[in-house]
Structures are given as C-alpha cells and as structure tokens.
Amino acid sequence: MTDADSYFAMEHDGTAGGGFYVEVDKDVAAVEFVDGLVFRPVVGDKLMANFVRFRPNTVAPVHTHDEEQITVVIEGEFEFDLAGDVRIIRPGMAAVVPPGVPHGARTYDSSCFEIDIFHPPRRALLELAGRPREGAAEPEGPPTLPPD
C-alpha cells in the first residue's frame, strides 16, 4: 500500500455520520464575547473550527482552557501571546496551544480574520451558544448557534 493509498483509505469504525455543509457567514450566528471580537463556531462531533474576526484595536485577554487549540491567520495580522512568547502572526502562520497554556491576542491598527481549531470543541463557547454538553441529546440537523 502506498502512502497515498493509506491516506485516502476508506476505513472507519462504522460510527461515521453523513456529514453536512455550512456557509459560515450565513448559517452560523455571530457570538461576540468582547466588543470587536466576533466568533462563528462550526461544531463537529470531536472538533470545532471557530471563524474569528478581530476589528482593529481589539483584545482577546490572556486565558487558559482544557482544549487543545491551533490558530491559523487567514487575513490581516495580530499579536499573539503564547505563554509570554509574543509574536506578530500573519497569513499562513499558526500557533499551537496545548491545553492549560496561557495565551491571548490583540490587533492594533489592522483587522484580523483567523480560524481557531479546538479538540475537543471549546466548552465555554458551546455553553454560551446554548448547545448541549457531551452526553446530552443533540438537536437534529447541522450544529448552528442561535440567531443574533
């Protein structure tokens, strides 16, 4: 078996669902924890992709959480603080945040569009959105947040 054959194999444990498509700006309501910081989380069974827009001069305070996070900048730039290691992150750059590691971000004169990937899905964001916790009954259809 080649590497490509292995990567694209059709193996699974029988628990896979049908999947779904999401038009992020249309199907997922915005959540704003902090003025100028807008989240649109797309939630799967074991992952969350949070589409995040920072307006200029916006701060996401330093914090920690139990979920692993990877942050990827798509447009613009921001300053990212990863356990005291502060860097400017631009398109094509990523930060890997292990569980429990302090991190935060801020924009200055420019805006930033980035995607945060969480495993498992970020509990605090699920709770804010009114989504059921793990083990609770799931609503039918694709996971979305309540309307604005």
C-alpha positions, 0 to 999 in steps of 0.5 A: 500500500502506498502512502497515498493509498493509506491516506485516502483509505476508506476505513472507519469504525462504522460510527461515521455520520453523513456529514453536512455543509455550512456557509459560515457567514450565513448559517452560523450566528455571530457570538461576540464575547468582547466588543470587536471580537466576533466568533462563528463556531462550526461544531463537529462531533470531536472538533470545532473550527471557530471563524474569528474576526478581530476589528482593529484595536481589539483584545482577546485577554490572556486565558487558559482552557482544557482544549487543545487549540491551533490558530491559523491567520487567514487575513490581516495580522495580530499579536499573539501571546503564547505563554509570554512568547509574543509574536506578530502572526500573519497569513499562513502562520499558526500557533499551537496551544496545548491545553492549560497554556496561557495565551491571548491576542490583540490587533492594533491598527489592522483587522484580523480574520483567523480560524481557531481549531479546538479538540475537543470543541471549546466548552465555554463557547458551546455553553454560551451558544446554548448547545448541549454538553457531551452526553446530552441529546443533540438537536437534529440537523447541522450544529448552528448557534442561535440567531443574533 
